[in-house]
Structures are given as C-alpha cells and as structure tokens.
C-alpha cells in the first residue's frame, strides 16, 4: 500500500510540474503554443525575414488543418497533397505522420490547439516511461520521480515544443520506453521485451524519422557491444543469439511501420531530398563552446526572440537545469554502481560530441560511415539523448545522496566541491561582468512589421554584442537570472543543513534537492512557453478578402504566388487559397525544376550590371522564363509587399494587413488548371530543354513532350476544360472536343495516377517536364476521371498486417511458454522486489542500492 501511495504522489508531482510549465495553455485551452508578439531569431537563415510564429504555424498546423478538413469532407485521409508545389504525395511524405495512431485520434476534433495538447500528453507519457525505466534499474520512487520530471521539463525538450517541433518531441517521448524495453531484452524478460518492436515502430511513425534513426543506432551499438562481450567471455552462442534477437526485433518493428516505410521508399526516387546531403551543407545547428554558459542558465544567451548565440535557441540550448546538473555530478562521482553510471556517461558524452557537429570529429565520421546518417542535417538533435541520459543520472544523484553509505562524509565532500565550483564559476562571471552591457534592449516585433535578422544583428552590434563581449553578455544574463540565484541559494542551504543533520534525516534533504530541481525546471518552462489565440494566425484577413473580391483571370481553380512572411501558408489554406510555394522541404524533383526559378520572385529586386553587355539580356530572359512558368502552373495572382514591376501585371488590390502593406497583381496570360491543346512539341526530358522550350512554344498551341502521342490528322484547337471536383485523390475534368487533342492538367505528374475517359482506361503521360497529359483520341464529350493510389501502400499495409499478426503470435507463444516454465519450476520465479540493471551490478552496489528502496524517509508516502 505504501508503494502505491508513493507512486500516486509521484504522479501528482509530475502532473503538477506539467501544469506549471504549460500553465498558460491550461488557462487558455484553445490557444496555440507560440509567441504571438515577438519573432524568434535564427541566425542560420542569413538576411532573411522571420515573421511572428513558429514551425507549428508555419508548417505543422497548415498540414493538420488540411487533413482535418478533407477528413471531414470525404470521410477518409487523402493520399495526394494538392496544397503546394502543384501537388505531391501525402502518403510517402516521411513527415506526414499519417499512420501515427495518436495523431489520427485528434483529426476529427478540427481544433487548432489539439496538436499542443497531444504534445503535453506525450510528455506525460514519456515521464511514465522514464519512471518505469528508473524503477527497473533499481531506483526508488523519489529518484524515479526526479528523473521523470527532469526529462519532461528539460529545457531542450521544451525549447523544441516552443518552436512547434511536435513530431520531434513525439518521437523522443518514446525514448524512455524504448530503453526500458531494451533493458528487459538484455535481461531476457521476453514478455516485456516484446514491447520493444511496437515502441520502435511508433517512434518511426511519429512524423520525424531523425529521432527514430538515432534511437535505433544507439540501441544497435549497445546490442553489438553486448554480443562482443559475450564472445570475448567465451559465449559465442549467446553472442549470436543476442544479435539474432535484436535483428528480429528491428525487422519486426520495420514490418509494423511498413505502411509508412514502403510508400516513403517509393517516393524517394522522385523527391527532391532523394539525394543525400553532403557534409559541406551540414554546417549549422550544432553546439559551440559558447553554449556552455547555458549550463548555468538556459537564458544565458538570450531567449528565442533575442538570442545572440550561434544559430538559434531551440536547436542548441545546452541546459539541463543547474540543480539537475549538480545531481548528475553527484551520481557520476559517488554512485556505488560504477558500471551502471559509466554506461550512461558514455551515452551522454557520445551524444554531446555528436551534437558538436563537424568540430569534434564524431559526426563527420558517422556521417561518412553509417548508411542513412547523411540524410539528416541537424546534429544537435542528439541533445534529446543527452536530456534522457542526464535525467537518469539526476535521479541516481538523488539516490546517491539518500544512501546511508554516503553519510556525513559524503555531504561534506559535496559541500567542499560545491564551494570550489561556485568560487571558480563566480570568479569567471565577475571577471566578465564589467564588459557586459548593463541593460539590454530586446529586439521586438514592431506593431507595423517583423524584424529581419539584419535588423536584429544591427541592434546586437549596437550593444557591443560581438567577439569576446558575447561571453560578457552571457555572464550578465546569468547574473540577472532569477532561477539561477534561486537554484544556487537553494542548493547551498540544503547542502549546508544536510552536513549538520543526522543520518536518518539526510535522505529527506536528498529528496528536497530533487524537488527543488523540479521547481527550477518548472519555473524555467513557464517562462519559455507562451500562448497566442488561434485568431492571430487563422481566419479572415484583408489579403484573403481582397483575393476573394478580385475577379480571377481564369475559370475554375487557380494558384497564387505569395511572400511567406506576408501571407503565410496557414492563413492562405484556412481561407481556401492554394499557394504554389509553401514552407516544406518535401518536394518532387521534376516539379521543383520549374518553380525553382520562381524563388527570387517577390524577394530579389531586378538588378542590371551596366558594365556587362549581357546583364540586361540575361535579366529579360529570366523574366520571360518566369512568366511562362507562372502561366503554365496556373498562378493567377501575386501577393507582394510592394508594387511589383517584374512581372508587370495589373494591380487589382492593395492595402494593409497586420501592419504591413500589400499589393495583389493579376496574371493576364495565366492558363487554366486543365485545357486541351492540339499537339505536342518534341523536346528533351531534362529540365534545361523544358525551360528553353517554354520561351519558344505558345502554351495554347502545344505541350512539351518527348514525342507526340497522337496520330496525324485534324486536331482540337485550344479549349479550356471544366474542373469538376475538389477531392485531391479523384479529379474530374469535363471537356468537349471535335477532334483529337491533348488534355493538359497543371498538376504534378507522378506514378500512382490512373485515368479513365468516359469510363475507359487511358494513359497519363508527362508533359511540360512536370505536368500530366491525357491523350483524347476521340471527338465528343469527355469526362476524364483521374484517381490516385499511393505506390507501395497496398504492399506496405499487407506487410504491416502480417507483422502485427506475427507479433501477436510471438507474444502469445512467449506467454504460454513462461506459464509452462513457471508451473514446472516454481522455484525459478524472481524474488519480490528484484530489479533489473542496465549493466550487471559490480561489487557491493546491489545491496547498497536496495537500501533507499526500503528507507521510509525516501519514499513519497
């Protein structure tokens, strides 16, 4: 009963910590976890504008809004995404998260805040997983509670939440569960170990494979090390069995996730990111020496909106809390099970060295040698692993302080070391403070516009934020941090009192230090996480109203080209407008070949070098090419923050939206979404040939193809078609012809599409380098129906179902085998209270570790 009561209080403490961090969301349940007043700083985006918002509003919420809307309309999840880049696969996008069960549960809610609440639920789930992991490693309830809270409220984890990197956090929330299941696997507790396969599969399905890849790599290295140790100790059979068992688990987890994996692999052949990254392109988002100041305070280098360190705040914040840092140091120095601690220290140090990117060598080595590692460009994401490892050691730090063997001598040792470190750190900070700016004017978003990085850097330079003065400013930030002084004074008082009290009371002070650490993290999390109402990013706005009032130059659907900082994806999609450009990295290569030339439009002013005779000719050539591409891609309007002169389209509306001026231009020569042309102009299939042909061929006269698929004879002249469907997976087009012609659909061509003309199957060919072409060989009225089925989806579904059946069969067989074994050998049952160890106990650590579990002073009851 005491254990149950202790676990109840543990859950209550973790829940209280969660409510503290997310207090603003609790007070405004329909709000979005985003700073609605100030834009965040990302120095890696050189001289670019960053509006108010985060990746929730820039990327994930538009995606969620579209899925929820189409699910409500059609009663199913679409396979094709028509929201950007002229269309691309939705099933096959590794960041889609379509098959992640928790995400599917909230689609029907159609609530913008649902993603934030789902993330809160994942953090609570990760706390439970880490609590169980700590208990399986022999820790008491108090230590397990501290560890669970330290991971959930880790500054790095909450920084990822702040930036809206929800799938990253969802995947990382399975880390504690994966390590717990792997511990069961190492200790041959097969019933529990079989949960490892679905846990790994869920981490992969969460919507961001980088965290899953790092997890698989770490556990594979661990399994390989165990097998090598078995071989060295003369147990080759055990080594082979261990490797075989781990291979089976990985294969089974991949099979469970095949419904996502196989379509992803099929799409990789066509996607822009199908090619692997080069090491030269991975030079950002890594730890630097300056991040060491954040160990004392997560705000040492500023907040996300006035960050003056390298890159940005959320990817490189190197902080676990000051009090948890002390607990980690205690566990590393004095925990009795040295092998256990050494294993977690190796994990932490390895992840830190990897997070330093190209600086320390481990990342380039693995980047070059490990297949798949070169698909991920942010090495600092290994800080999720650091957060897990340090949370575990922080819990063991509490356990160490509570040991009777630690005693008065141990507390006095802690007091001496704490004073020494405080003197050294204090001397460094005091030495830097005279060079620090006394008052910092935070770069804020003005009411009329969002600051650009250039403006922010100018403000920081005006404050002397360059060179060595950056370290001085960090010292100043630490000196002004309330949580830093709270942690410093709190731990000083408790350690001082702990040195003077009797042995029975020291365990209570050990728990007090852990609780104080959770309070520190809770206050820090509350200060970081902001909430804004959805109306700031969704709903009607002046630009949407102006677009709705403007008369489109073509009948039927059309696209717009808009500056993202002025008219974001979420605002456009929520008002029913389709942008040709959206904030996403998953693109189809042959379509990207075309709209890549549109990137400079609205951003880069036309420049002509008067010293170069060809400069004006090149500029005019690029402008003409852009016009031809805009026409063929059904772009009817431009939305700019200035009156655009190139291209010179009629101005149809202008005004002010959220403090920024806007102008809307109408394309007078835009092509319809679907139309019939009489012939095909033979051209090469490469992008260069297509771009060259666009200028020479009138889009109303011909479509560019490798060959004309129609026989000689009369041809249908240019005829617009009627677009008769809004279902992205089922496109209905109607047109009447008097002679054969080629139906051109201004959407991206991809395998998986099939077509029927009046119920008869017909071919879908590729034209204009990236678009769909359907030959209409017979005159008359045509109803062309195009249907999309994601390549590999049926195969992936079959493999997933077979893997699920196999997993259930193995689970049932294992349970039956365990029951029969226990009936035959009742004496082989483990003794009550027996715990698992991540590493075999060495020396006297096992009986010593059992001591705090039975000490009533340490239990939460």
MISEBA-410762 format. One record per residue (C-alpha): residue in three letters; x, y, z. Coordinates in steps of 0.02 Angstrom, whole numbers, plus 50000, padded with zeros to 5 digits. Layout:
alaXYZ ...
END
This chain:
unk500005000050000 unk501445011850038 unk502165008749865 unk500505012749782 unk500325028449884 unk502105033549841 unk501775030949656 unk500185041249671 unk501165055849744 unk502495053449610 unk501155055249476 unk500435070349564 unk502135078849569 unk502475075649384 unk500725081649339 unk500985097449442 unk502625100449352 unk501735098549184 unk500355110649235 unk501675123049292 unk502605122649127 unk501005123649024 unk500045135049142 unk499655147449004 unk498925133648895 unk497895127349043 unk497225145049067 unk496825146448881 unk496445128648822 unk496035133948643 unk497675143548623 unk499215139348520 unk500925136448598 unk501775150848508 unk502415168248548 unk501145179348463 unk502085195548497 unk503915192848450 unk504755183248310 unk506125170948354 unk507905173248294 unk508755160648181 unk510495166448129 unk510665151648010 unk509375159947897 unk510535173247832 unk509735190247798 unk508015182747788 unk506425188847870 unk505605178248003 unk503825183048047 unk502945180348212 unk502595161948235 unk503495145248241 unk503505128748146 unk501795124848217 unk501035139448123 unk502255138947976 unk502155120247938 unk501255107948051 unk499615117148080 unk499295120147893 unk499605101647865 unk498445096748009 unk497105109347954 unk497095102147778 unk496985084047838 unk495595087747962 unk494605097347831 unk494745083647700 unk494355070047825 unk492765079447870 unk492305081647686 unk492685064447615 unk492735053247768 unk494495046947731 unk496295052647733 unk496865057947559 unk498395050347476 unk498815065847374 unk499265083147439 unk498665096947323 unk499085111247442 unk500765116447370 unk502095114247237 unk500705109747110 unk500395093647207 unk501445079847286 unk501135063247376 unk500425064047550 unk500645045447578 unk502515044347551 unk502975060247641 unk504055054547789 unk503495069747889 unk501645066947856 unk501315056348011 unk499765049147926 unk499895032248011 unk500345037948187 unk498875031748294 unk498845045948423 unk498805058948284 unk497355050248198 unk496345051548359 unk496315070648353 unk495975073948169 unk494105073248197 unk494205086948329 unk494705100348200 unk495385110648345 unk496995120548313 unk497525118048494 unk497385099048483 unk499195096948425 unk499825106248578 unk498785095748697 unk499355079948609 unk501145085448642 unk500755088148826 unk500065070548831 unk501655063848752 unk502725072348883 unk501695064449022 unk501865047748932 unk503755049848924 unk503765053449111 unk502875037149146 unk504115027949034 unk505615035449122 unk504845031749292 unk504705013349244 unk506455013449171 unk507175020249333 unk506225007649437 unk506864993549326 unk508644999949355 unk508434998549543 unk507995016549587 unk506745021249721 unk505135030749693 unk505915047549737 unk507365045449616 unk506205039249478 unk505065054349504 unk506505066549490 unk507145058049333 unk505425058249252 unk505185076649289 unk506935081349231 unk506645073649059 unk504895080249035 unk505375098049084 unk507105097749007 unk507495114948933 unk507975106948767 unk506375096748755 unk505305111848799 unk506275122648677 unk505775110348540 unk503985111848600 unk504135130848595 unk504695130348413 unk503245118848367 unk504335103648328 unk502955092348388 unk503385076448289 unk505175077748353 unk504515078048532 unk503265064148499 unk504645052848433 unk505825057248577 unk504425053548701 unk504645035248656 unk506485035548706 unk506185030848890 unk505015016848839 unk506255010248711 unk507665009948839 unk506535001748967 unk506044988148843 unk507864985948790 unk508354983248972 unk507044969348977 unk507784962348817 unk509544962048891 unk508904953349048 unk507914940648945 unk506234945749014 unk505444941148850 unk503644945548890 unk504094963748921 unk505474963948791 unk504234960448652 unk503514977948676 unk505134984648600 unk504574981348420 unk502954991648426 unk503845005148527 unk505155007248392 unk503815006848257 unk502825020648344 unk504385031448360 unk504615029848171 unk502785033448131 unk502765049348237 unk503215060048087 unk505065064048100 unk506245049348067 unk507845057648131 unk507475054048314 unk507005036048272 unk508615033748173 unk509695039848318 unk508755028248437 unk508985013048325 unk510825017148304 unk511145018648492 unk510225002648536 unk511104993348395 unk512804998848459 unk512284993048633 unk511724976048568 unk513324974148467 unk514374978348621 unk513454965248724 unk513744952348587 unk515604956548578 unk515734954848767 unk514874937948760 unk516094932348627 unk517614938248724 unk516984929048879 unk516874912948781 unk514994912548746 unk514874913248555 unk513154905248559 unk512494918848674 unk513274932148562 unk512424925248407 unk510784923448499 unk510874941448558 unk511234948148383 unk509894937048309 unk508614942648437 unk509004961048408 unk508924958748219 unk507224950448239 unk506594964948345 unk507194977948220 unk506484968348072 unk504824966248161 unk504734984848203 unk505104989348022 unk503734977347969 unk502504985648087 unk502945002548011 unk502964996147830 unk501325005147793 unk502365021147807 unk504065014847754 unk503675006647587 unk502725021647514 unk504125032947578 unk505415022347488 unk504395022747328 unk504265041647335 unk506115043947370 unk506525040447188 unk505585056147137 unk505805067647286 unk506965082447297 unk507775075247452 unk508065058347372 unk509875063547351 unk510935062647507 unk511655077947593 unk513485082147580 unk514475085847737 unk514855103247673 unk513005107547683 unk512885102247866 unk513735116947949 unk512355123848059 unk511355119048212 unk512755111748316 unk513465115148488 unk514805128248514 unk515885132348664 unk514785147448698 unk513325135948736 unk514245130548894 unk513555146148981 unk511815138648964 unk512285125149089 unk512105138549221 unk510515146049149 unk509545141648990 unk509335160248957 unk511195164048965 unk511245167948778 unk509545176248775 unk507795170048740 unk507185163748571 unk506695181448519 unk508345190048565 unk509565175548552 unk511365181148524 unk512225164148518 unk512545153548363 unk511125147948251 unk509565148448360 unk508945144848536 unk507865129348514 unk509115118448421 unk510645121848528 unk510065125848705 unk511315116048811 unk510455115748979 unk509755102749097 unk509475114449244 unk510775119449373 unk510155108349514 unk509955093049400 unk511735096649341 unk512335095349522 unk511385079049543 unk512175072049384 unk513895076549452 unk513505067849618 unk512945051849528 unk514455052349412 unk515675054249558 unk514935044149700 unk513575032149641 unk514075014649703 unk513655005449541 unk515085011949434 unk514665001149283 unk512875007549280 unk513415025749290 unk514845023349169 unk513655016749036 unk512515031949047 unk514005043849050 unk514675036048890 unk512975038648810 unk512895056848865 unk514675061048813 unk514475052348645 unk512855061848609 unk513675078348659 unk515185075348547 unk513995071048405 unk512965086948439 unk514545097248413 unk514415092748229 unk515965094548123 unk517015101748264 unk517465085948362 unk517505072848226 unk516185060148280 unk514795067348174 unk515845067848013 unk516435050048046 unk514685043148069 unk514045054147928 unk515255045747810 unk515185027847877 unk513415024347938 unk512125021947799 unk510685034147818 unk511585046147935 unk511875058247792 unk510015061347770 unk509905072347925 unk510615089847935 unk510415094648120 unk511705085548228 unk511125094548385 unk509535084048388 unk510585071348484 unk510255082848632 unk508645072948655 unk509775058448704 unk510785069848818 unk509175075348903 unk508685057248933 unk510395052048999 unk510585066949114 unk508815064449182 unk509265046549227 unk510875051949314 unk509965066049404 unk508805052949477 unk510285042449529 unk511045058049605 unk509565058949724 unk509775040349758 unk511615042749797 unk511295056949920 unk509995046250009 unk511165031450036 unk511695028750216 unk513395024150148 unk513555041750078 unk513425048250256 unk514095064150334 unk515745062350244 unk514855062150076 unk513835077750115 unk515395086750173 unk516265081550011 unk514795088749914 unk514885104850013 unk516755106849980 unk516595103249795 unk515095114649779 unk516035129049862 unk517545126249749 unk516505126049590 unk515485141049648 unk517085150949679 unk517825146649509 unk516215150049413 unk515885165749514 unk517625172249479 unk517385169449292 unk515695178049292 unk516325192749395 unk517805194549279 unk516645195649129 unk515305206749204 unk516225223349183 unk516235220448994 unk514385216548987 unk513045228748934 unk512095233949087 unk510415234949002 unk509885225248850 unk508585232048732 unk507715216548670 unk507365216248484 unk505475215948474 unk504245214748333 unk503605232148299 unk501725234248275 unk501975237848089 unk503205224048040 unk504255209348097 unk506105212148121 unk507295204247999 unk508895195748053 unk509855210247980 unk508935222448094 unk509165211148245 unk511025209448211 unk511145228248194 unk510345230248366 unk511515217548442 unk513045225548362 unk512495242448428 unk512515234848602 unk514275228248578 unk513705210148552 unk515195204348450 unk516785194848484 unk517265192148667 unk515875203548727 unk514625189748687 unk515335179648833 unk515205195148942 unk513385197348891 unk513075179148936 unk513815182349107 unk512665197249126 unk511155186749077 unk511615173749208 unk511855186949341 unk510115193649306 unk509295176549304 unk508115173649449 unk508085154749425 unk509985154249432 unk510025162849602 unk508545152549663 unk509455136349619 unk511125142249686 unk510455148249854 unk509265133549872 unk510565120149845 unk511805129449956 unk510585129950101 unk510065111750085 unk511865105450071 unk512375115750222 unk510935109050326 unk511245091450262 unk513025091750326 unk512425095450503 unk510925084150521 unk510835065950574 unk510905051450453 unk509035047350457 unk508585064950402 unk509845066550260 unk508775055950144 unk507395068950162 unk508605082650112 unk509135072149963 unk507335071849905 unk507205090549941 unk508625094049819 unk507745083949686 unk506105092949717 unk507005109649710 unk507705104549541 unk505955101049475 unk505385118049537 unk506835126149445 unk506375117349284 unk504535121449306 unk504865140049327 unk506025139849178 unk504745130749071 unk503375142749121 unk504445157549069 unk504815149848900 unk503125143448841 unk501935156848776 unk500165155348711 unk499285165248574 unk497475164348516 unk497205154948351 unk496375170348276 unk498095178248259 unk498565165248128 unk496895158648063 unk495305165947991 unk494875180747879 unk496125194447846 unk496255209147724 unk497295199447597 unk496075184747592 unk494605196547574 unk495485205847433 unk495865189447343 unk494075183947364 unk493425200347291 unk494645200447143 unk493995193046981 unk495125178446930 unk495775178546752 unk495265160246726 unk493765149846771 unk493975136046898 unk495365133347025 unk496925143847022 unk498535146147121 unk499385161147196 unk501205165847225 unk501395174947390 unk502785180847503 unk502755169047651 unk503115182347781 unk501645192547717 unk500365179047679 unk500825162847770 unk500275145347721 unk499075143847868 unk498175159947826 unk498025155047643 unk497445137047670 unk496185141847805 unk495395153947681 unk495365141747536 unk496825148247430 unk498165136947358 unk499945143547357 unk501205137247232 unk502555139947365 unk502375132847540 unk503535130747688 unk504025112447666 unk505575102947613 unk504675087747540 unk504565091547354 unk504545082047191 unk506125084647091 unk505405087346916 unk504135099946983 unk505485108747083 unk506485110746922 unk505125122646864 unk504645132847016 unk506455134447075 unk506585149246956 unk505125157347049 unk506035158147216 unk506825175047178 unk505145182347128 unk504475194647259 unk506115193647357 unk507575199047247 unk507435215647154 unk507925215546972 unk509725221146952 unk510645225246792 unk512535226946785 unk512845241346666 unk514655235646642 unk514095218946571 unk513265219746399 unk512365203146430 unk511685207746600 unk510065215346537 unk509835201346410 unk510015188246549 unk508795197646661 unk507495198646522 unk507755180146483 unk507455175346664 unk505915186446674 unk505165178746517 unk505515161346581 unk504665165246747 unk503145171846655 unk502995156046551 unk503145145246707 unk501875155646804 unk500655154046658 unk500845135146643 unk500745132346831 unk499055141046843 unk499705155546951 unk498355168846936 unk498895181447070 unk500465188047152 unk500385194147331 unk501845205747370 unk502325218847499 unk502655231447361 unk502015235747188 unk502875222647081 unk503615228646916 unk504325212046854 unk503205204246800 unk502165219546757 unk500425213046796 unk498905223846828 unk498685229347008 unk496965223647069 unk497055227247256 unk498165234847389 unk498045238947571 unk498715234747743 unk498675218047833 unk499305216048011 unk500305232047995 unk501135227647829 unk500685234647659 unk500195222647520 unk499825223147335 unk498935209947231 unk499325208147045 unk498305198046920 unk499135187346786 unk498285191646620 unk499015176746525 unk498775162746651 unk498255145646587 unk496755136246661 unk497045121646778 unk496565109846636 unk496455113046448 unk496625104646279 unk497995108846153 unk498145102345975 unk499885094945977 unk501495090746069 unk503135099446037 unk504535086446043 unk505885091346169 unk507125083246286 unk506565076646455 unk507875086346552 unk507445102546643 unk508575113346535 unk507705107946374 unk505995111146451 unk506465128546513 unk507175132846342 unk505595126546257 unk504435136646366 unk505015152946285 unk504875146246109 unk503185137446119 unk501495145546148 unk500645135446288 unk498985137146194 unk499735128946041 unk500725114346109 unk501335104946262 unk503155100046278 unk503385081046269 unk504675068646213 unk503535063846067 unk501785067546004 unk500665052846056 unk499265057045932 unk499195051045752 unk499225063445608 unk497605071745559 unk496435085645619 unk496755092145795 unk495695100945925 unk496195119245950 unk496505126446123 unk494985122946232 unk494815126246419 unk494145111546519 unk492945111746667 unk493655106246835 unk492285096346920 unk492985090047086 unk493875095847244 unk494395078447301 unk496305078047289 unk496285059147254 unk494895059747125 unk494985073446995 unk493525075146873 unk493795085346714 unk492485088546580 unk492815094746404 unk492015093346232 unk493115091046078 unk492795089845891 unk494475081845851 unk495865072845943 unk496875083346065 unk497975082846218 unk497205086546388 unk498495095646495 unk498245095746684 unk499305108746775 unk499675096846919 unk501235086846956 unk501415070446863 unk501845055546973 unk501705036646966 unk500115031047055 unk498905041146950 unk497745032246828 unk496415039546714 unk494795034746632 unk494005043746484 unk492115040846489 unk492435025146590 unk493795018246476 unk495575016946544 unk496795028746461 unk498595033846479 unk499305047846586 unk500875054646506 unk502125067546564 unk502225084546480 unk502935101746513 unk504265092146610 unk503165090046764 unk501315090046717 unk500015077146669 unk499455074546490 unk497995063346438 unk497795059746251 unk495985061846193 unk495925051546035 unk494055052746001 unk492975068045974 unk491455071246082 unk491035074746263 unk492365068446383 unk492275065446569 unk494035061546622 unk494225054546798 unk495965053946874 unk496225043247029 unk497755042247139 unk498335027447242 unk499995029247331 unk501295017447258 unk501785004247386 unk500315007547503 unk499454990847474 unk501084981547493 unk501534991447649 unk499824988347725 unk499964969747692 unk501694968947773 unk501104978847924 unk499604967447950 unk500674951947931 unk501954958948053 unk500584963148178 unk499924945248167 unk501684938548188 unk501984949748339 unk500364944148422 unk500804925948387 unk502534928048464 unk501794936848616 unk500524922848644 unk501834909448619 unk503014918048741 unk501664919848874 unk501174901648856 unk503004896348869 unk503254907049025 unk501704899949109 unk502254882149074 unk504024885849133 unk503384893549296 unk502234878649327 unk503664866449302 unk504954876449401 unk504054886749533 unk505684889949622 unk506374899449475 unk505204914149498 unk506114930349539 unk506064935949717 unk504884950049761 unk505714966849742 unk507034960349620 unk507504973849495 unk508364974449328 unk510014982749295 unk510534991549135 unk512274984749171 unk512684969849283 unk512974975649462 unk514764975649518 unk515454973649693 unk514354978849838 unk513244990249735 unk511724978649729 unk511394977649916 unk511814995949938 unk510585000949801 unk509214991249887 unk509435001950042 unk508495017649989 unk507065007449917 unk506625001450091 unk507015017650179 unk505345025550226 unk506145042650227 unk506465041850040 unk504755035449985 unk503475048449937 unk502225040750054 
END
